[in-house]
Every structure is written in structure tokens, then in C-alpha cells.
Amino acid sequence: NGMRYIAPRKVGEHDVLYGSVTSGDIAEFLRAKGIDIDKRKIQLDEPIKHLGDYEVKIKLHPEVTATVKVVVTKEG
């Protein structure tokens, strides 16, 4: 809990992302921080395609869930 992932992305018209932020991207970020999480445990209903702040839940154990704040910003 309390981790924050800032994901700069290229955006098009109406601040819609070219591409998206996926559970794989979040798992890769966590791995870089020394936390090995299977991307299937990251509870992201669909890839993030808009700028903004998102709370993403990670199921660590059947009774334990952590939250990562994902901040999607304009690249550059």
C-alpha cells in the first residue's frame, strides 16, 4: 500500500492515450521496485486509456489486498 506509479504516455485528441496502461505495465513497475507480482493478481478490469489518477488493487492472498496509485500523465 502507498506505492505510486507515474505513467507518462503519449496522448491524442481529448487526452486519449495512444495505447494504454495495462496490468503488465504495473507488474513491470513493481518488479523494478523489487516486488515480484504476477500480472494476473492485479485487478484491472480493462486497460487505462485516459489521463488521471487511478487506484488499482492487487490481490496478494485470498484475504489480503494492497492498493497502488497509478497516475497517468502526458509524456514530455
N, C-alpha and C positions, 0 to 999 in steps of 0.2 A: 504494500500500500504506500501511497505517497510518491511513487515514481511519476515522472513527467516525460513524455516523448514528444519532442517538437519535430514535426514532419514537414519540411519545406517542399512544396510541389509547384510545378508549372500550372498556371490556370488560364482558362479561356474566358469567353464571354460570360457575364453574370457570375463570375467567380466559381465556375465549374471546373474541376480538376481535369487535366489531361492524364488519364489513368486514375488510380485510386490508392488508398492506403488499405492494405489487407492484413489479415491475421499473420501472414508470413512476414510482412514488414515489421510488425510489432514483436514477433518472436525473434527476429534478427536483431532488433534494437536491444531486447532483453539479453540475448546471448552475448552481445558486445559488452554488456554490463556485468557479465559473469553469472547470469541466471538462465539456466537451460530449461525452457518451457516448450512443450510440443504445441505447434500452432493450432492443433485441434482443441486444445484446452482454453484457447482464447475465444471468449463468447462474443463474436462479432456477427450479427445477423446477416449483414451484407457489407461489402467494401465501402469505405468512406469516400464520397465523391465531391464533398463541399468543404470550403474553409470553415474553421470553427474549432470549438473545444468539445471533446467527447470523453465520457467516462466509459472505459472498457473493462469488463470483468474477466478475470482469469480463474478458472476452476482448478485449484491446486489439489484438492482432495474432495470427496463427496460432500463433506461438511465444511470445507474451508474455501473461501473465495477472496481473492485480492482484486484491487482496482488500480488501473493505470490510467492517468490522464493523457489523452492524445490531443495535441494542439497542431492543427493543420494550418500552415501559413503559406503565403505567396513566396515562391522561390526568388531569390535575388534581392 
